[in-house]
Each structure stands twice: as C-alpha cells, then as structure tokens.
Amino acid sequence: MIEVFTDGASSGNPGPGGYGAILRSGPHYKELSGGFRKTTNNRMELLSVIVALEAIKKPGQTVIVYSDSKYVVDAVEKRWVFSWKAKNFAGKKNKDLWLRFLAVYKQHTVKFKWIKGHAGHPENERCDQLAVAAYKKRDLPPDLFFEQECAS
C-alpha cells in the first residue's frame, strides 16, 4: 500500500500557487512540489494528487490519498467527477486537470481520506510547507491552460 499526502496553496485566487505531495510506502519516502505564477488553490490541490499518482511507476497499486481539499475528495468519493466527464465538464472548471487525473486514477486502486488542514497533521503540514515554498520561488512558469482559460 502507498500512502499519499497532498496539499495545494495559493497567494490570491488567482495568484501564485504551489503544490506539495508526499509518497510513503514502507521505508520509501518521496517529496514532490512545484509552482505556477498564476493559478488557483483548487487547481493546486488537484495537481498535487495528480503529480503524486503519476510518480507511482508500477500500475495496479493500492493507494490511500490524504487531502484537506473537500473539492478533490468529494468530487472523487461522491463520484461527481464521473458525471462531469459524461457531460464533457460543461460549466465545470479545471477540465484539463480532471482529465489528467482520471487517466492516472484508473491505473491504481485509489481511496481518498479527507483530513482537516492546518490541524497539526505532520504530513499535511509538510505538504503545505512544500506548496508555499514552491509558489514563493522566482520565475515561476505559467499555468498555461488556466491563463488561456481566464483570458477567454
């Protein structure tokens, strides 16, 4: 079993944003993070899950994702995202990321567990630190889909 801890953060909504993720399986531990110059918190919450799942190289793994994002956890556990996909994400944001999520999600057996953010959970706090540090870096790349979506 692989445990995945995720968090996203942004300075403004939209504004600079980052994601942080931790993967843990037995003695193996890996931290991932990245940031963008203009994005949203929800995009970073979702991207943190995607990047973590994409980092799992062997398909068919049992994965538990711990997230403080009701947006992400409820969309998957209440199966909303599957209805959104059936309707081609009409009226929904972040289609690009949800499609990317669904592609990697089907490679594993994934269960989500919501945890309260900023409540002292060590891995959640570390993911938040990673996300904040990522968006505070200089010369962040653009979140191209988001910036194009917002421009239209």
C-alpha positions in Angstrom: 0.0 0.0 0.0 1.1 3.5 -0.8 0.1 6.5 1.3 -0.1 9.8 -0.5 -0.4 13.2 1.3 -1.2 16.3 -0.7 -1.8 20.0 -0.4 -2.1 23.0 -2.6 -1.7 26.6 -1.8 -2.0 30.0 -3.5 -1.4 33.6 -2.7 -4.5 35.1 -4.0 -7.1 33.2 -6.0 -5.9 33.6 -8.7 -2.3 34.3 -7.9 0.9 32.4 -7.5 0.3 28.9 -6.4 2.0 25.7 -5.5 1.5 22.1 -4.7 3.2 19.7 -2.3 2.9 15.9 -2.1 4.5 13.1 -0.1 4.5 9.5 -1.1 5.2 6.8 1.5 5.4 3.1 1.2 7.3 1.0 3.8 10.8 2.5 4.0 10.3 4.6 0.8 9.6 8.3 1.1 9.4 10.9 -1.6 8.5 14.6 -1.6 7.3 16.4 -4.7 6.4 20.1 -5.3 6.0 22.7 -7.9 4.5 26.1 -8.5 3.0 28.5 -11.1 2.9 32.2 -11.5 -0.9 32.5 -11.7 -3.3 29.7 -10.8 -5.9 28.8 -8.1 -5.9 26.9 -4.9 -8.3 24.3 -6.3 -6.0 23.7 -9.3 -3.0 23.2 -7.0 -5.0 20.9 -4.6 -5.9 18.7 -7.6 -2.5 18.9 -9.2 -0.8 17.7 -6.0 -2.9 14.5 -6.3 -2.2 14.1 -10.0 1.6 14.6 -9.6 1.7 12.1 -6.7 -0.2 9.4 -8.6 1.9 10.0 -11.7 5.0 9.4 -9.7 3.9 5.8 -8.9 5.6 3.9 -11.7 4.1 0.4 -11.1 0.4 0.2 -12.1 -2.2 -1.6 -10.0 -1.1 -0.2 -6.7 -3.4 0.3 -3.7 -3.2 3.9 -2.8 -4.7 6.0 0.0 -4.7 9.7 -0.7 -5.0 12.0 2.3 -6.1 15.5 1.3 -7.6 18.5 3.1 -9.4 19.5 -0.1 -13.1 18.9 0.0 -13.2 19.9 -3.6 -11.0 17.0 -4.6 -12.1 14.4 -2.1 -15.8 14.9 -2.6 -15.5 15.1 -6.4 -14.0 11.6 -6.4 -15.5 9.8 -3.4 -19.0 11.1 -4.2 -18.3 10.3 -7.9 -19.2 13.8 -9.2 -16.2 13.8 -11.5 -17.6 10.9 -13.4 -20.8 12.8 -14.0 -18.9 15.9 -15.0 -16.9 13.8 -17.5 -20.1 12.3 -19.0 -21.3 15.9 -19.6 -17.9 16.9 -21.0 -17.3 19.1 -17.9 -20.0 21.6 -19.0 -19.9 24.5 -16.7 -17.0 23.0 -14.6 -13.6 24.4 -14.1 -10.3 22.6 -14.4 -11.3 20.2 -17.2 -7.7 19.8 -18.2 -6.6 18.6 -14.7 -9.7 16.4 -14.2 -9.0 14.6 -17.4 -5.3 14.1 -16.4 -6.5 12.9 -13.0 -8.9 10.4 -14.5 -6.1 9.0 -16.7 -3.8 8.2 -13.8 -6.6 7.4 -11.3 -7.7 4.3 -13.4 -4.2 2.9 -13.2 -4.5 2.2 -9.5 -7.0 1.3 -6.7 -7.3 4.7 -5.1 -9.2 5.6 -1.9 -9.4 9.2 -0.6 -9.5 10.3 3.0 -10.2 13.9 4.0 -8.1 15.4 6.8 -8.6 18.7 8.4 -6.0 21.2 7.1 -3.7 23.2 9.4 -4.7 21.0 12.3 -1.2 19.7 13.1 -1.2 16.6 10.9 2.6 16.3 10.3 2.4 15.2 6.6 -0.3 17.7 5.8 1.7 20.5 7.4 4.8 19.4 5.4 2.9 19.4 2.2 1.7 22.9 2.9 5.3 24.0 3.5 6.3 22.5 0.2 3.4 24.2 -1.6 4.1 27.6 -0.1 7.8 27.3 -0.7 7.1 26.3 -4.4 5.0 29.4 -5.1 7.4 31.7 -3.5 10.2 30.8 -5.9 11.3 33.3 -8.6 10.5 33.0 -12.3 7.6 30.6 -11.9 6.3 29.0 -15.1 2.8 29.8 -16.4 -0.2 27.5 -15.8 -0.9 27.7 -19.5 -4.4 26.1 -19.5 -5.5 28.3 -16.6 -4.1 31.5 -18.1 -5.7 30.8 -21.5 -9.0 29.8 -19.9 -9.1 33.1 -17.9 -8.2 35.2 -20.9 -11.2 33.9 -22.9 
